[in-house]
């Protein structure tokens, strides 16, 4: 939304290991997926980040978050989908809870689990980004786009003390991440810059 210059009303939904807002019956009634974010616009309700971002790109085409050419658009979607569908789910709160409750994973095991999937994902992404002529200052070209909107939160999460992934292993990813954070839109979207921010405790 910041990249598009869109104003919005922020309604906080805090995700916690216990007593989480998204576990409450009233939130599950509002959003049966029981996740975030949810965009409410023009009487409609949209779940899932990818659907939300593509919707915003359609209603506010400039600046574009997807390139014009079909093959380029497919590349950007592929990068975004890999992060959203392959990297993020194993390290989500719901998976962490199940690992602890069903299989007795302690904090050390949960940290090892998260680091493993970060390393698997970032290694694959680095190979794609570092060898493609389509990669520029950002994941695709020299303007921030859809893939960067997914990469930044994933890298940010990997830098939490409980994960502490070594970004020097993936220099292209680290460079793009730093380039993104130099932009006010990305810097302003960091968790600690939100009005409802709570310092993370444990996993």
N, C-alpha and C positions, 0 to 999 in steps of 0.2 A: 504494500500500500504506500509506503514512503517512496519507493522508486517511482510509483505512478503519480505521486503527489495527491493522494486521496486522503481525505479526513475521515475519521471513524470514531465511534463510541467504543471504548475499551471496557469489556465486562470480564473481570478476572475469574478464572477457574483454576484453582491451585491443585497441582498434582503432588500428593504426598504418599509416603509409604503407608501411613495410617491416617484415618480421619480425613480422607481426601475429598475435595469438592466433587470430583467426577464420579465418586462412588455413591453419592446421595441419590435417593429415589427421584427427587424432583429434577435432578440433572439428567438422569437416565430417561425420564419421561420426555424431556426436551430433546435429548440426543441419545437414542438407543445404542449407538456405537460406543457411548461413554468415553469419548476421547476429545481432544482439542486439535486444531481450532474448529470453530463453527462460524461461518459468515451468514448473517441475516441481512438480506438486501432485497428491496422491492417486493416484500411479502414472501420471499423464498428463503429457504434455509439450506446451506451447502456445507457438507462435511468433507474432510480430507483436503490436505494442503494442495495437492496437485490440481484437484478440481477447482479449488478456490482461486489459485493463481491463474489458471487458464481462463476462468470466468472473468477475472479482472482484466486480463489481457484482451479479451474480446470486447468488453464494454468500454475500456479505455486503452485504445491501441497504441498510444504514444506515451512514453517510449516503449518500444516492443520488447517483450521478454523472450520471444521466440523468433528465430530468423525466418526469412521469407521462403527460401528454397526448401522443398519437401525433404530432401536428403539431410540437409542441415537441421531441419526441425526434428527429424527422427533421431539424429545424433544427440541433440540436446535432451529430448524426452528420454532417450535411453540412459543417459547419465543420471538424470533426475530420478527415473524409476528404479535404477539400481540402488541408489541411496535410500529412497523411500521404501522400497519393497524388500531389499536384500540386507541392507546394513542396519537400518533403524529397528526393525521388528525384534531381532534377537536381544537387543539391549533395552527394550521398552520396559516400563514399570510393571506391566502385567506379567511379562515373562520373568522378570527378576523376582516378583512375588511368588510365582509358581516354583521356581528353582529353589527358593528358600523353604516354602511350606511343604512341597511334595518330596523334594529330594534332599532336604537338609543342608543346602548350600549356605556356608557361612560367609561373612563379608569378604574374606580373602578369596574364596572360590568365586564369588560374584564378580570381584574385580578382575580375576583372571579370565573369566568368561567374557566380560565386556572388552577387555584388551584384545583377546583373541579375535573377536569378530570385527573390531576396529582395524586390526592389522590385516585381516583377510580382505576386507572391503577397500581400505586405502591402497593396498598393494595393487589390486585390480584397477582401481581408478587411476592411480599414478601411471600405470602402463598405458592406459588409454589416452590420458591427457598429455603425457610427455612425448608421445610418439606421433601425435596428430598435428598436421599443419593447421587444422581448424582452431586449435587452442591458441589463444592470444593472451592478453592481460587477464582475461577471465576464462571460464571453462570453454566458452565459444566466442572467439573474436575479442574485440576490445571494448565491449559494453557489457555490463552485468545483465544476466538473464536468468531464465528458469532454473538451470542447473546450479547456478551460484546460490540461489535462494535455498536450495537443499544442502549444498556442500557446507555452507557456513555453520548452520546449526549442528551438523554432524561433527565437524572439526571442533567446534566449541565444546560439545559434550565430551569429546575424547580427551580434552585437557583438564577435566575435573580431576581432583586428586585421587579419586577412587579408580580412575582409569589411567591417566597420565601417559598417553601414547606419545612416542617420540617422533615429532613431526619431521625431524631431520632425515628420516628414512624416506620421506615423500616430498622432495623439494618443490615439485610443481604444485602440489596441493597446498603446501605451506605458503608459497608465493601468492597463489590466487587468494587464499584466505586472508593474508595480510593486505592485499590490494583491495579486497572487499571491505575490510574493516576500516580502511582509510576513508571510505565514503560515509557521510552522515546517515544515510538510509540504513546501512547495515549496523553501524555503531549504535545508532539509536534503538535498534531492535534487539540488542543484547539483553538477556534476562535481567541483569542487574540494573538496567535502565528502565525497567517497567515499574509502574506504581505499586504493583502487588508483589514485588520480588521478595522471596524468602530465601535466605542462605541455605543451600542444600545440606542435609545432614545424612551422612552415611550413603546408602544406596537408594 
